[in-house]
Amino acid sequence: MNIFLTGGTGYIGSALLPRLVERGHQVTAAVRSEASAEKVSGLGATPVTGDLTDATWVAAQLARVDGAVHTASPGDASSPDFDAAVATAAVQAFAGTEKPYVHTSGLWIWGAGEGLSEQSPLNPPALTAWRPGVEDIVLGAGLRGGIVAPAVVHGHGGGLPNVLLRGPRTADGALILIGDGSQHWGTVHVDDLADLYVLVLERGEVLGRVLGVTAGAPTVRAVAEATGDPVAPEPVEATRARLGEAFADALLLDQQFDNGYALSLGWSPRRSRVVDEVRAGDYAG
């Protein structure tokens, strides 16, 4: 297939792009700069420069391809409009066809809980309260493909764990936790996540939301203690003041998930767990 990819230079997209190429797909990657064009070209994609907030432009690109994966995110206040534009373009181009579209969500939309699954009620914190409305654009159109909801993504020393692991320390060198560190984080290795995107894309079925999370959610304290350094709890209000209330409240969510649906589709996560990577020194420095 010829696949249109957004976010090809990002953390998730740059892991996904080579896998699409390895699977024999031709990849057209949306970029905004010459440097990004060079990077995706080096990974085997054909760059195309344009504005992803322009639904008309995106729809025109999608009309030329066989499927699309949307991993790009500005990560700021423009995110709702940005995602809505891409989702709207995907519906315009793919509705009523067999072309698959894979959208990106996140586990925070389910809020806190144990045994959470794709069927659990949504209860997003303020930071991601906009996501369900945008995703309804995709779900309501019955597009083939699905909405991959990644957990806290890690691997190769990157991802959200660095908010914790490269965070401040006390005067005596203890790593300051996010809250008291008792909350569980659902996690997934970026390479396992890339495999899931490929799986959802290639199945070409209407799959709805698909959790991208490995079994056995560690606590924040366990991740921090894997450094071998002493750790120190932080009052919730201090965490909110340090990280911003909305971001902190998302990171403070205690979440444990059932990934049975993704496994039933044929997903088989096999890379290192985040605690093992931290213990091995992958996040040192």
C-alpha positions as CSV (number, residue, x, y, z in Angstrom):
1,M,0.0,0.0,0.0
2,N,1.0,3.6,-0.4
3,I,0.6,5.1,3.1
4,F,0.3,8.7,4.1
5,L,2.0,9.2,7.5
6,T,2.0,12.2,9.8
7,G,4.5,12.6,12.5
8,G,7.2,10.7,10.7
9,T,10.0,12.5,12.5
10,G,8.4,12.2,15.9
11,Y,9.1,9.6,18.6
12,I,6.4,7.2,17.6
13,G,6.4,8.0,13.9
14,S,10.1,7.5,13.4
15,A,9.8,4.0,14.9
16,L,6.8,3.3,12.7
17,L,8.1,4.6,9.4
18,P,10.9,2.0,8.9
19,R,8.5,-0.8,9.8
20,L,6.1,0.3,7.2
21,V,8.9,0.3,4.7
22,E,10.1,-3.1,5.8
23,R,6.6,-4.5,5.3
24,G,6.8,-3.3,1.6
25,H,4.6,-0.2,1.9
26,Q,5.4,3.0,0.1
27,V,5.3,5.9,2.6
28,T,4.5,9.5,1.9
29,A,5.3,11.5,5.0
30,A,4.0,15.0,5.7
31,V,6.7,17.4,6.7
32,R,7.1,21.1,7.5
33,S,10.8,21.7,7.0
34,E,13.7,20.7,4.9
35,A,15.4,19.1,7.9
36,S,12.3,16.9,8.4
37,A,12.2,16.1,4.7
38,E,15.8,14.8,4.9
39,K,15.0,12.7,7.9
40,V,12.0,10.9,6.5
41,S,13.8,10.5,3.2
42,G,16.6,8.8,5.1
43,L,14.1,6.4,6.7
44,G,12.7,5.5,3.3
45,A,9.7,7.8,2.8
46,T,8.8,10.3,0.2
47,P,8.3,13.7,1.9
48,V,5.5,16.1,1.0
49,T,5.4,19.6,2.5
50,G,2.1,21.0,3.7
51,D,-0.2,22.2,6.5
52,L,-1.9,19.4,8.5
53,T,-4.4,21.9,9.9
54,D,-5.7,22.4,6.3
55,A,-8.3,19.7,6.0
56,T,-8.6,20.3,2.2
57,W,-4.9,19.9,1.7
58,V,-4.8,16.7,3.8
59,A,-7.9,15.3,2.0
60,A,-6.1,15.9,-1.3
61,Q,-3.1,14.0,-0.1
62,L,-5.2,11.1,1.1
63,A,-7.0,10.9,-2.2
64,R,-3.7,9.7,-3.7
65,V,-2.9,6.9,-1.2
66,D,-4.3,3.6,-0.1
67,G,-4.3,4.3,3.7
68,A,-3.0,6.6,6.4
69,V,-1.6,6.7,9.9
70,H,-1.8,9.9,12.0
71,T,0.8,10.1,14.8
72,A,1.6,13.8,14.7
73,S,0.7,16.1,17.6
74,P,1.7,19.6,18.4
75,G,1.2,18.9,22.1
76,D,-0.2,22.2,22.9
77,A,-3.5,24.2,22.9
78,S,-3.8,23.8,19.1
79,S,-4.0,19.9,19.4
80,P,-7.8,19.7,19.3
81,D,-8.1,21.7,16.1
82,F,-5.1,19.9,14.6
83,D,-6.4,16.4,15.2
84,A,-9.9,17.4,14.1
85,A,-8.6,18.7,10.8
86,V,-6.8,15.4,10.0
87,A,-9.7,13.3,11.2
88,T,-12.2,15.3,9.1
89,A,-9.9,14.9,6.1
90,A,-9.7,11.2,6.6
91,V,-13.5,10.9,6.7
92,Q,-13.8,13.0,3.5
93,A,-11.3,10.8,1.7
94,F,-11.9,7.3,3.1
95,A,-15.6,7.1,4.1
96,G,-17.3,4.3,2.2
97,T,-14.0,2.9,0.9
98,E,-11.8,0.0,2.0
99,K,-8.9,2.3,2.7
100,P,-7.7,2.1,6.4
101,Y,-7.1,5.0,8.6
102,V,-5.3,4.7,12.0
103,H,-5.7,7.6,14.4
104,T,-3.8,8.2,17.6
105,S,-5.3,8.6,21.1
106,G,-3.9,7.9,24.5
107,L,-4.7,5.9,27.7
108,W,-5.5,8.9,29.8
109,I,-9.0,9.2,28.3
110,W,-10.1,6.3,30.5
111,G,-9.2,8.0,33.7
112,A,-8.1,6.1,36.8
113,G,-9.0,2.5,37.4
114,E,-8.0,-1.2,37.4
115,G,-8.8,-3.7,34.7
116,L,-9.6,-0.9,32.2
117,S,-10.3,-2.0,28.6
118,E,-11.6,-0.5,25.4
119,Q,-15.1,-1.0,26.7
120,S,-14.6,0.9,29.9
121,P,-16.4,4.3,30.3
122,L,-14.3,7.3,29.3
123,N,-13.3,9.7,32.0
124,P,-10.5,11.9,30.7
125,P,-8.7,14.4,32.8
126,A,-8.8,18.1,31.7
127,L,-5.6,17.7,29.6
128,T,-7.2,15.2,27.2
129,A,-10.9,16.0,27.6
130,W,-11.1,17.1,24.0
131,R,-10.0,13.7,22.6
132,P,-13.3,11.7,22.6
133,G,-15.1,14.4,20.6
134,V,-12.4,14.3,17.9
135,E,-12.3,10.6,17.9
136,D,-16.1,10.4,17.4
137,I,-15.5,12.0,14.0
138,V,-13.6,8.8,13.1
139,L,-15.7,6.3,14.9
140,G,-18.9,7.7,13.6
141,A,-17.8,7.4,10.0
142,G,-17.1,3.6,10.4
143,L,-13.7,3.9,8.8
144,R,-11.6,0.8,8.4
145,G,-8.6,0.8,10.7
146,G,-8.9,2.1,14.2
147,I,-7.8,4.4,17.0
148,V,-4.6,3.2,18.7
149,A,-4.4,4.4,22.3
150,P,-0.8,4.3,23.4
151,A,0.3,4.0,27.0
152,V,3.3,5.8,28.4
153,V,5.7,5.2,25.6
154,H,9.3,4.3,26.4
155,G,12.3,2.8,24.6
156,H,15.8,3.8,23.5
157,G,16.0,6.4,26.3
158,G,13.1,8.4,25.1
159,G,9.5,9.2,25.9
160,L,7.5,10.3,28.8
161,P,9.5,8.5,31.5
162,N,12.1,11.3,31.2
163,V,9.6,13.7,32.8
164,L,10.2,11.6,35.9
165,L,13.8,10.3,35.4
166,R,15.3,13.6,34.3
167,G,13.3,15.6,36.9
168,P,14.5,17.6,39.9
169,R,16.3,16.1,42.9
170,T,16.4,17.0,46.5
171,A,19.5,18.6,48.1
172,D,20.8,15.2,49.0
173,G,20.3,13.8,45.6
174,A,17.0,11.9,45.9
175,L,14.9,11.8,42.7
176,I,11.7,13.6,43.3
177,L,8.6,11.5,42.4
178,I,5.4,12.6,40.8
179,G,3.1,12.7,43.8
180,D,4.0,9.9,46.2
181,G,4.8,7.5,43.3
182,S,2.1,4.9,44.2
183,Q,0.2,5.4,41.0
184,H,0.5,2.8,38.2
185,W,1.4,3.8,34.7
186,G,0.4,1.7,31.7
187,T,3.5,1.5,29.5
188,V,4.6,0.3,26.1
189,H,7.9,0.1,24.2
190,V,7.9,2.3,21.2
191,D,8.9,-0.6,18.9
192,D,6.1,-2.8,20.2
193,L,3.7,0.2,19.6
194,A,4.9,0.5,16.0
195,D,4.1,-3.1,15.5
196,L,0.6,-2.5,16.7
197,Y,0.0,0.4,14.3
198,V,1.1,-1.8,11.4
199,L,-1.2,-4.6,12.6
200,V,-4.2,-2.3,12.8
201,L,-3.5,-0.7,9.4
202,E,-2.9,-4.0,7.6
203,R,-6.0,-5.8,9.0
204,G,-8.1,-3.3,7.2
205,E,-11.1,-3.9,9.5
206,V,-13.3,-1.6,11.5
207,L,-11.5,-2.1,14.9
208,G,-12.5,0.9,17.0
209,R,-10.2,1.8,19.8
210,V,-7.2,-0.5,20.5
211,L,-5.1,-0.2,23.6
212,G,-1.4,-0.1,23.1
213,V,-0.2,-1.2,26.5
214,T,1.9,-4.1,27.8
215,A,0.8,-6.2,30.8
216,G,2.0,-5.4,34.4
217,A,1.8,-1.6,34.9
218,P,4.6,-0.5,37.2
219,T,4.3,2.2,39.8
220,V,6.0,5.5,39.3
221,R,8.1,4.7,42.4
222,A,9.2,1.4,40.9
223,V,10.3,3.1,37.7
224,A,12.3,5.7,39.7
225,E,13.8,3.2,42.1
226,A,15.1,1.2,39.1
227,T,17.7,4.0,38.8
228,G,19.3,2.7,42.0
229,D,19.1,6.2,43.5
230,P,17.1,7.2,46.5
231,V,13.6,8.7,45.8
232,A,11.5,11.3,47.5
233,P,7.7,11.7,47.4
234,E,6.3,15.0,46.5
235,P,3.0,16.5,47.7
236,V,0.3,16.6,45.0
237,E,0.0,20.3,45.1
238,A,3.8,20.7,44.7
239,T,3.7,18.4,41.7
240,R,0.8,20.5,40.2
241,A,2.8,23.7,40.7
242,R,5.9,22.2,39.2
243,L,4.4,20.6,36.1
244,G,1.2,22.5,35.6
245,E,-2.1,21.3,37.0
246,A,-3.5,19.7,33.9
247,F,-0.3,17.7,33.0
248,A,0.3,16.7,36.6
249,D,-3.3,15.4,37.1
250,A,-2.8,13.2,34.0
251,L,0.5,11.9,35.3
252,L,-1.0,11.2,38.7
253,L,-3.7,8.9,37.3
254,D,-3.5,5.4,38.7
255,Q,-4.2,3.2,35.7
256,Q,-4.1,-0.6,35.1
257,F,-5.3,-2.0,31.8
258,D,-6.3,-5.3,30.2
259,N,-4.7,-5.5,26.7
260,G,-6.6,-8.6,25.7
261,Y,-8.2,-7.0,22.7
262,A,-4.9,-6.1,21.0
263,L,-3.5,-9.6,21.8
264,S,-6.6,-11.2,20.2
265,L,-5.8,-9.2,17.0
266,G,-2.4,-10.8,16.9
267,W,-0.3,-8.2,18.7
268,S,2.7,-9.7,20.6
269,P,4.7,-7.2,22.6
270,R,8.2,-8.6,23.2
271,R,10.6,-5.7,24.0
272,S,12.1,-4.8,27.3
273,R,9.8,-3.3,30.1
274,V,10.5,0.2,31.2
275,V,11.8,-0.8,34.7
276,D,14.3,-3.2,33.1
277,E,15.5,-0.5,30.7
278,V,16.0,2.0,33.5
279,R,17.8,-0.6,35.5
280,A,20.0,-1.4,32.5
281,G,21.0,2.3,32.3
282,D,19.1,3.2,29.1
283,Y,17.8,6.4,30.8
284,A,21.0,7.4,32.5
285,G,22.6,10.7,31.9
